[in-house]
Amino acid sequence: MIIIKRLFSRHFLAFLALAALCAASHAASAAPPQKILSLSPAATEILFDLGLGDRVVGVTDYCTWPPEAKSKQSVGDMMHVNMETVVSMDPDIVVVSSMNTHIESQIKALGYPAAVVGQDNFEEVLDSMLRVGEACGVEDTAKRRVGELIGAVEALTLKPGGKDGKKPPRVLVVVGRDIDDTSFKKTYVAGPRSFYNDLLNRSAAVNAYPDDLLYANVSQEGLLRMDPDLIIELVGEHGMTNVDTKSILAQWKKVKDLRAAQSGNVAVIRGDFAFRVGPRYPLVLEAFKKAIHDGVREIRE
């Protein structure tokens, strides 16, 4: 009987130890992630906006905002991530963009959970902030920031017809081109499926590019066929930073039969903020409104 009791006690103690170990493991897995790797500039801005900057252990080369993000270790660019560096960081969670979801499968194959940040329109920004907030244990902060952003964007959004009820202007958004090629043979523009279309709609304007695409490469002939009322050219940190706005406008002026160019209806928005849809969305919307309705021809971040 004594032997049986001892065996029972040992088995019972072993069971208790195993139960405690499982409970501790569950608690650890349920704890908010302390090491976050961001593989998207928009995701990095969301993380810092939600007060999670101190938990971010790695970013991409393009994660330049806020300035504190530049001090974080880089794992490469958005499309080419150094997986050995990722493993050395051993993150609790990795946040990727909907634009580089091919990286997501690689991250999960390494055993790391991943969260995807969408960026096709304002609603996806809000949803992404809520999901990141939930995944990182700051749900209340995320809900508060979403409410603040909704208020800011609603205050800036114009109804169809703009300020004076006129027909909405047709606007072409140029997101990139070869600055050395003044013939405008290859000009990359934003299509109706990009988040710039959302910005145009909220600015009481319409996209001059007709095809249902995210982005497109058009020739000078294509520009002439579209003949937009206004052209907005975006210039980011990784683009034509050494070319001043006056020179950019002078290049457009050389396109003789392009009505917007000849009438001075080309606006330049400078700064990486215009290439990212995230917590700074209201700033981009405000810049678009200034270009479209206030006649401002150079806008800086």
N, C-alpha and C positions, 0 to 999 in steps of 0.2 A: 504493500500500500504506500509506503514511504517513497519507493522508487517511482511509482506511478505519479504520485503528487509532484515529485521533482521534475519528471519528464513533462508533466502538464505545465508546471511553472515555467520551465525553459521554453516550451512551445508558445506559451502565452506571452512571455516576455519578448520572444522573437517576433510574434505577431504585432505586439505593441510597437516595437522598434520599426518594423516594416511600415505600419500604419503612419507612424510619425514621419518617416522618411517620405512617404507618398504625399502626406499633407504638406510637408515642407517644399517638396518639388512642385506641387500644385500652386502653392502660394507664390513660389518664385516665378512660375510661368505666368501667373495672373498679375504680377507686379508690373507697373508701368515701365516701358523700356527706358533704360538709362543711357544706352549707346545707340544713337540714331545716325544712319548713313543716308545722305540725300544725294540722289543722282539726277536732280532736276533743279534748275534755277528757281522755277516757280515753287517747287516743294521747299527749297531752302528758305525762300521768303515767307512761306506759310509757317514753317517751323519757328523761325525767329519771331514772327508776328504773334505767335501763340505763346511766346515766352519760353521756348524750348531750345534756344540757342546754346545754352551751356551743356546740353545733352548731345549736340551734334558733334560727331567725331570725324566726319569726312564729308566732302562735297566734290563737285566737278570743277573743271577749269573755268566754266562759265558762271559759276555761282559767285557773283560779285556784289550782291546786295542782300542784307545791309553790309557795310564795310567790314564788320566783325567776321563775316563769312570768309573773307580772304585769308584769315589767319588759320583756318581749318585745313587739315591735310587733304590734298586732292587725290582722287583715284582715277583721273583721266577726264575725257570729255563725256558728253551724254551718250554717245553711240559706241565708244570704245573704252570700256572700264577695265582696269587692271584687277583681275580677280584675286591675284595673290595678295594685293594690298587689302582687298576686301576681307579676305580670310584673316589677315594679320590684325585687322581692326576688330574682328569678331563682333559685329553689331547685333543688337537685340532686334532691330527692325531696319528695313531698307525701304526708302520712299522713292518711287520711280515715277516718271511722267508717262502719260498715255501715248506720248510720241516715241518712247523708247521701251515699249513693253517687251521687245525681244530680249532685253536685259533681265526682265522679271523672271523668265523661265530659268535663266542661268543662276540667278540669285537663289531661287527656290531649290534648285538642284544642289546647291551648297548647304541647304538646310536652314536658310534664313527666311523668316517671314517677310512679306513685301506688301506695301500699300501703294496704290496707284492714284496719282493726282491727275484729274482731267482738266483740260484747259481749252475747250472749244467754245465756251461761252461763259457768261457770268454765273449762270446757275450751276455749272460744273465746278466753278471756283468755290462757291458756297458749300456745295456737297463735299468737295475735297477737304475743305477746312474742317467740316464736321467729322468726317471719317478719320482724318489725321488726329484731330482732338480726341476722339474716342479711343483710337489705337494707342495714343500716348498718355492717356489718363488726364487730359485737361478739357473734358467735355464742356464744363461751364464756361471756361474762357473762350472756347471755340464758338459756342452759342452766342455769347456776348459780342464777339467780334463780327460774326455773321450779321447780327442785328444792326450793328453800327455800319457795316458796309452796305447793307440793303438801304438804310436811310440815306447814306451819302450818294449812292447811285440813283435812287429815286429822285432825289433833289436835283440832280444834274440831267436826268433823262428828259428829252423833249418829245412832245407828242408829234405825230405825223403832220407835216406842214411847217414844222419849225416855229420860229418866233413870230412870223408874219403870215402864216397860212399859205405860203407859196408852194409851188411844186417842188418836191424834195430834189436837191441837186444830186447828180450822178458823180460819184467820187471813186477814183482809182487809187488804191493803196499799193505803193511800190515798196516791197520789203527787201529788195536787193538787186544789184546790177554791177557790172564791171565798170568802174569809174573811168578807166582808161579808154573804154570803147564809147566814143561820143556818137556813134551811129545808132546806139540803142538797139542793137541786134538781139540782145538777150536781157530782157527786163523781167524780173520775177515779181508777180503781183498776187495779192490776196483774193481768193475766190469766195463765193457765198458760204462755203462750209467752214471757213476759218473764223476765229474769234473776232477778227476785224469787222466781219459782217455784223456781228452783234453790236460792236461799237458804232458802226455807221447807222444802224437802225435806231439806236438810242440817241444818236445825234440828229435825227430827222433827216437822214440822207439815205441814198441807195447805192449799192455796189455797181460800178460801171462794168465790171467783168461779168459776163452773162452765164458762163458755163458752171455747172454744179461741181466745183472742185475746191480742194483746200487751197492750193497754190498753183500757179501756172507760169510758164515761161513764154513771153510774148515778144514779137518782133516790133520794129518801128511801124511796119504796116498794120500790125494788130493794134497798136496804140492809136493810129490814125482812124481805124475803123470804129473803135470804141468811142473816140472823141469825147472824153469826160469833161464835165463842167469844172472839176477841180482834181488836181493830183496831189496826194500826200506822200512824200518820200520819207521813209524812216531810215535814220542813220544811227547805228549802234556802235558800241565800243569796239567790236570786232569787224567793223566795216570801214567806211570812208572817214575815219576820224581826222585825217590830216588834210581833208578838203573842206574849205570854208563854205558856208551857205551861199555866199555871193557867187562862187564858182559853180556850185551845183545848179543854181537858178540860171546862170549864163549858159550852161550846157543844154538845159531844157529849151531855152530860147532859140537854140539853133534848129530845133525841129519846127520848120517853118509852117507846116500846115496843121499843127496841133493847136487847136483853139485855146486850150487851157494855158499852154506854154506862152503863146503870144499875148494873151490878155493878163499875164501876171498871176494866174491862178494855180501856182505851184507852191505848196507849203512844205517846209522841212521840219520834221520833229526829230530832235537829237537826244540820244540817251537810250540805254538798254531797257529802261522801264517800258518803252513802247513795244518791245518784243516779248514781253512776259505778261501773262494773264495771271494775276494773283492778288494779294492784298492791296497792291497799288493800282488796281483797276480804275478807281475813281480819278486818279491823276491822268491816266491815259484817255479816259472819256472826256475829261475837261480839256485836254490838249486837242482832241479831235473837234470838239465844239468850237474852240478858238479858231482853229484853222478853217472850219467849214462856214461858220456864221459870223465871226468877228474879223475876218480878213487878216489874221496874224500869219505871217509868212515864215517865221522862224520861232520854234518853241523848244526850249531846253528843259531837261529834267530838273 
